Amino acid sequence: MTGSGDLLASGLALALTGLLWPLSPHGRRAPATAVVALLLLYLVVLAVSSALLEAELRPWAPAIAAAAVWLVIQPQLALGRLTPAELGLAPPRPGSLRPAAFVTLLAIAAQAGVILLQGAPSIGLTSTLALAAMVAAVMEELVLRGALLAYADRASEPRWRLADAPIGWGGLVVTAAFILLHGLRPGLLMGVAPAALLYLWLRARTGSLAPPIAAHVLWNVTVLALYH
């Protein structure tokens, strides 16, 4: 990320994840610290990648940063300190796919309607930008709704149910940080927030990363197609 607005948004996202400390019992401060550390790693690699990559390759920076975080947690997974189920590397729960698909299609249709009503100026879509957006969608889900949410839910267990999805402070903090990472422009925040809440609900409702990954890719495809 570059620019003062992006730096401020990144700083706020990092500070927000620090709220997991006071929200977590004393015996669960280690996973809260892991959330902050992993997000910090993501931001550092993102900044370095953005600075080193040429302009046309810069859209790949988020995917590179997410890959770095995913690489770091692999020893924890190999040693059994994180389980595949915690990371969402599991099939969706029985009976959860139909409501997940319905809510996803409804949310994407609503977003498309808003974009069309507001008008969609061209963003100069290129094949590099489109491919980078698709890969970033997959990698961001592995990191945000995978690794970070796994540690965040360890720090502060889900305590509420929203349409059969267990949601806690950890999920809300990670989701708010995800929204802030996209910048502080009001229009952008309003566009990202519904998507972020959708991905969290899908992950919690199905217990799997497959539905939020599919929804994230479809959301990006829809937005890119409408802004082409």
N, C-alpha and C positions, 0 to 999 in steps of 0.2 A: 504494500500500500504506500502511496505517496500523497503528499499534500497535508496541510495542517488538519483539515477536516478528517481525513482518514486516520491520521495519527491520534487525534483526539478520540475518535470512535474506537480504535484499537485499545487505547488506554482505558476507556470506560468499560469495554468488554472484559478486559483483564481484571480491573477493579471489581467488577460485578461478580466474577467467579470467586473472588476472595470472600464474598458474603457467605459462601458455603461454610466457612470456618465457624462463625457464630451460630449458624443454623444447624450445625452437626454436634452430636454428643462428643464428649472428650475422647472417647475411644475410637472415634471415626474421623479424626482430623487428618490422618495420613491420606485417605482417598481424596479428601477435600484439597489437600496440598497437591496431589497428583493432577487434579483438574487444572489448577493454576499453572503448574509446570508444563503440562502438555500444550495448553493454549499459548503459553509464552514461547515454547519451541515453534509452534505453528506460525506465530507472528514474526519471529526472528527469521525463519526460513523464507517466509513470504516476502519480507522486506529485502532480504539479500537476493532472492530470485528476481524480484521486480527490478532491482538495481542492476543486476548483471545481464539479464536477458534483453535482447533487442526488442524494439517496440512491437514488432509483429508477433513475437513469441511471448510477450508479457502475459497474455491471457492464460498461459499454462502455469503461472506462478502459484495460484491456489492449489492446483492438483499436486504440484511438487511439494508444497508445504504440508499438505495432508498426507502425502506418501511418507514424508520424514517422520511424522507422528506415528503412522501405522507401523513403520519399521521399528521404532523405538519400543512399542508395546509387544512386539513379537516374542521377546524372551519371557515376558510375564505370562503370555499365553502358553508358550512351550513348557514352562515350569508349573503350570496349573494354578498360578496365582490369579489369573483371569480365566473364566470359562467361556467357551464359544457361545453359550446361551446368554451370558451377561452382555456379550458384544452384539447380540442379535444375529449370530451366525447359526440360525436354526430355522426350520420351516415355520410358517405362520400357524398360530393356534387353530385348531379345528373350529370351523364356523366363523372365523374372523375375516376371511377374504371378501365375502360378499358385501358386508357393511363397509369395509375398507375401500373397495372399488367404487361403491356408490358415493361415499363422501369425497373421494378423490376426484371423480368425474364432475361432481357438483361444484367443488371448489375451483377446479380448473375452468369450467364453463363460466362461473361467476367472474373470475379474474379476466378471462377473455372478453367478457361483456364490458367490464369496466374499462379495459384498454381501448376497445373499439369506440366506446362513448367519449372517452377523453381525446381520442385521436392518437395515432401511432406513427410518429416521425421515424424516418429511416435511420438506422444506426450503422449502416455500411457493413452489413453482415458478410463475413468471409468464411471459407471452409475451415480455416484455422480457428477462428473464434467459435464457430459452431461445435467443432470437435472438442475444443478445450472446455467448452461449457458442459458438454455431456460427460467427459471424463471427470471434471471437477465435481459434478453432481454426485457421481458414485463415490469419489474419494472423500468428499465432505460428509456424506452420510456415514461412511466407515469410521470417520474420526469423531464427528459431532454426536450423532445418534448411536454410534458404536462405542468407541473408547471413552470419550468424555462423559457420556451419559452413564456408562457402566460404573465409573468411579463416582460420579455425582450421586447416583442412586445408592451406592454403598455409604456415602457420607451422610445422606439424608434420605431415608427410605420413602417411597411413595406413600402418601397418606390419604389421598382423595381418589374418587373414581369419577371419570367423565365419560359417559356413554360406554361403560365397561372398560375404560382404559385407566390403569393405575397411574396417577400423576403425583409428583412430589415437588418439593422445593428444588431438588437437584435438576429435574427436567425443566422447570421454569427458568432457572438461572442459566442453564446451557442454551435454552431457546432464546432468551433475551440477549445473551452474548452473541449468538449466531446472527441475530437481527442487527446488532450494533456493528458487527464486522463488515456489513455491507455499506456503511457510511451513515451520516447523520442528516442527509437531505430528506425533508418530510415526505415528499412524494415517493422516494425510494423505500423509506421505512414502511409506509403504508402498503407498498406492494410486497415487501419481503415478509412482513409480520404474519399475514394469513398463511403463506406458504410454510413458514417456520412452525406455526402452531399445528398445521396439518401434518407435517413430518413427525412431530413429537407424538401427536395422537395416534398416528399409524403405527409408530414403533411400539408405543405402550399397549395399544389395542391388540396387535397381532403377535407381539413378542419377537418379531423378526425384522431384519433390515431390508428384506426384499421389497415390501410394499413402499416404505419411504424412499428407497432408491428409485423404484419405478415412478413414483409420484414426482420426485425431484427432476428426473430426466424429462418426463412429460411436461412438467411445468416450464422447464427451460426451453424445450422445443416449442411449446405454444407461444411463449413470450418472444423468442427469436423470430418465429414465423410471422407474428403480428407486427413486429418492429422492422421487418426486412424491407 
